[in-house]
């Protein structure tokens, strides 16, 4: 059927491992994408034999799908291009296939980043309404009390986003450290939640996404997920 009706351009770009469909739409809107030598339009479809380029680079879906678990260090920016960034994920993760990330970590945070050239899997992992778990360990500036844990767990109204966060699991680990499991991904969510409750995040590390953990990875290291791990990821994304 796809050969007859074509594939939506944003889905095609994602299947090439370049970025998510949402970011592909942004590339199209900016005029960075051409289809058969002409500027692409939102809603364009790609048929067998068509030529798609981002800038001057021809892109094609990779036949070999791979998923990496990468430990993003503090100071590294999650972006494709940023002339002002000291270091980007794209620059530091040197893999034989072009891979992109599913779910950003801000520059001041560290921890697990899942990266893949399988655009469909990235799209599935990034669907916030599916409630995929992401676990973090957070150190804050003031001692943690029961009231803070309770308010974080029940959900926090974030004024500048005009949103209340979903209820989540929060566990006190030590005087200044807690563990939190989120099922949504608002921009700088944990930092905003803590600020609303008069806390400042000093350290923030993501240690798990779905069933994949940092395990023994050190900052800057990555490992290739096994076929069994990838299969489990797909099952979790479909539930």
C-alpha positions in Angstrom: 0.0 0.0 0.0 2.8 2.5 0.8 4.2 2.0 -2.7 0.9 3.1 -4.1 0.0 5.9 -1.7 3.5 6.9 -0.7 4.9 7.7 2.8 4.3 11.0 4.5 7.5 13.0 4.2 8.0 13.5 7.9 7.6 9.8 8.5 10.2 9.1 5.7 12.7 11.5 7.3 12.2 9.9 10.7 12.6 6.4 9.2 16.0 7.5 8.0 17.1 8.1 11.6 17.5 11.9 11.1 15.1 13.1 13.7 11.5 12.6 15.1 8.5 13.4 12.9 7.9 16.6 14.8 11.4 17.8 14.2 11.1 16.7 10.6 8.1 19.0 10.2 10.2 21.9 11.5 13.0 21.1 9.0 10.4 21.1 6.2 8.8 24.4 7.4 12.3 26.0 7.5 12.9 25.0 3.9 15.8 22.7 4.7 14.2 19.7 2.8 13.9 19.1 -0.9 11.9 16.5 -2.7 13.1 15.6 -6.2 15.1 18.8 -6.3 12.2 21.1 -5.3 11.5 22.7 -1.9 9.3 20.2 0.1 5.9 21.1 1.5 4.2 19.9 4.7 2.1 16.9 3.7 4.2 15.8 0.8 4.5 12.1 0.2 7.5 10.1 -0.8 7.2 7.3 -3.5 9.7 4.6 -4.6 12.5 6.3 -6.6 11.9 9.8 -5.1 15.0 11.8 -3.9 14.9 13.4 -0.5 17.6 15.7 0.7 18.3 17.7 3.8 20.5 20.5 2.7 22.8 18.9 0.2 22.7 15.4 1.8 20.6 12.6 0.2 18.9 10.6 2.9 17.6 7.0 2.7 16.2 4.6 5.3 18.8 2.3 6.8 18.1 -1.5 6.4 20.1 -2.2 9.6 18.2 -0.9 12.7 20.1 -0.2 15.8 19.4 1.3 19.3 22.1 2.7 21.5 22.0 3.4 25.3 24.2 6.5 25.7 25.3 8.2 28.9 25.1 11.9 28.1 27.5 13.9 30.3 26.7 17.3 31.9 27.5 20.1 29.4 26.5 18.3 26.3 23.6 19.7 24.3 20.9 17.5 22.7 20.7 19.1 19.3 21.5 18.4 15.6 23.1 21.8 15.1 23.9 24.6 17.5 26.8 27.0 16.8 26.8 28.2 20.4 27.0 24.7 22.0 30.3 23.7 23.6 29.5 20.1 22.6 26.6 18.3 21.0 25.4 14.7 21.2 25.8 14.4 17.4 29.5 15.4 17.6 30.3 13.0 20.5 28.4 9.8 19.5 30.4 8.5 16.6 28.6 5.5 15.3 28.7 4.0 11.8 25.0 4.6 11.3 23.4 8.1 11.8 21.4 7.9 15.0 19.2 10.4 16.8 17.8 10.6 20.3 14.4 9.9 21.7 13.6 12.4 24.5 16.0 15.2 25.3 18.1 15.9 28.4 18.9 19.5 29.0 22.5 20.7 28.9 22.9 20.7 32.7 21.5 17.2 33.2 23.2 13.9 32.6 22.2 10.3 32.1 20.5 7.8 29.8 19.7 8.8 26.3 18.3 6.3 23.9 19.4 6.8 20.3 18.4 5.0 17.1 18.2 5.1 13.3 14.7 3.5 13.6 12.4 6.5 13.2 9.3 4.5 13.9 10.7 3.3 17.3 11.8 6.9 18.2 8.3 8.1 17.4 6.7 5.3 19.5 9.0 6.1 22.5 8.2 9.8 22.3 4.4 9.5 22.5 3.8 11.2 25.8 0.2 10.0 26.0 1.4 6.4 26.3 2.8 7.0 29.8 6.3 5.6 29.2 8.3 5.6 32.5 11.5 7.6 32.8 13.4 7.5 36.1 15.7 10.1 37.6 17.9 10.7 40.6 17.8 14.3 41.7 19.9 16.2 44.3 18.4 19.5 45.5 19.7 22.5 47.6 17.6 22.1 50.7 16.7 19.1 52.9 13.8 17.0 51.6 10.8 16.6 53.9 7.6 14.6 53.7 5.5 17.6 52.4 7.8 18.1 49.4 7.6 14.4 48.5 3.8 14.4 48.8 3.4 17.6 46.7 5.8 16.3 44.0 3.9 13.0 43.9 0.5 14.4 43.6 1.4 16.8 40.7 2.6 20.4 40.6 1.0 23.3 38.9 3.7 25.0 36.7 2.6 28.6 36.2 4.6 29.5 33.1 3.4 26.4 31.3 -0.1 26.7 32.7 -0.1 22.9 33.3 -0.3 20.6 36.3 2.1 17.7 36.1 0.8 14.1 36.2 0.9 12.2 39.5 4.2 10.4 39.8 6.3 8.2 42.0 8.7 10.1 44.3 11.0 8.4 46.9 13.4 10.1 49.3 16.8 8.6 49.0 18.8 10.8 51.4 18.7 14.2 53.1 19.1 16.1 49.8 18.4 13.4 47.2 15.2 11.9 45.8 14.2 9.5 43.1 11.3 10.3 40.7 9.6 8.3 37.9 7.8 10.5 35.3 5.3 9.4 32.6 5.4 12.7 30.7 8.1 14.9 29.3 7.4 18.6 29.8 10.3 21.0 29.1 12.7 21.0 32.1 9.8 19.4 34.1 11.7 18.4 37.2 13.5 21.6 37.5 10.3 23.6 37.1 8.5 21.4 39.7 11.3 21.8 42.2 11.4 25.6 41.6 7.7 25.9 42.2 8.2 24.1 45.6 11.1 26.4 46.5 13.9 23.9 45.7 16.8 24.3 43.3 18.1 21.3 41.4 21.8 20.8 41.9 22.2 17.5 40.1 19.9 15.6 37.8 20.5 12.2 36.3 18.2 10.0 34.2 18.9 6.4 35.1 16.1 4.5 33.2 13.9 4.8 30.2 11.2 2.1 30.1 13.1 -1.2 30.7 16.6 0.2 29.7 18.9 1.4 32.4 22.3 3.1 32.6 23.7 -0.1 34.1 27.5 0.3 34.3 27.9 2.9 31.6 30.2 5.9 32.4 29.7 9.4 31.1 30.4 9.6 27.4 30.0 5.8 26.9 27.4 3.9 24.9 26.4 0.4 24.3 24.3 -1.3 21.5 21.1 -2.8 22.8 20.6 -6.5 22.1 17.8 -7.8 19.8 16.0 -9.0 22.9 16.2 -5.6 24.6 14.9 -3.9 21.4 12.1 -6.3 21.1 11.1 -5.6 24.7 11.2 -1.9 24.0 8.8 -2.3 21.1 6.4 -4.3 23.3 6.5 -1.7 26.0 5.8 1.1 23.4 2.8 -0.8 22.0 1.2 -1.4 25.4 
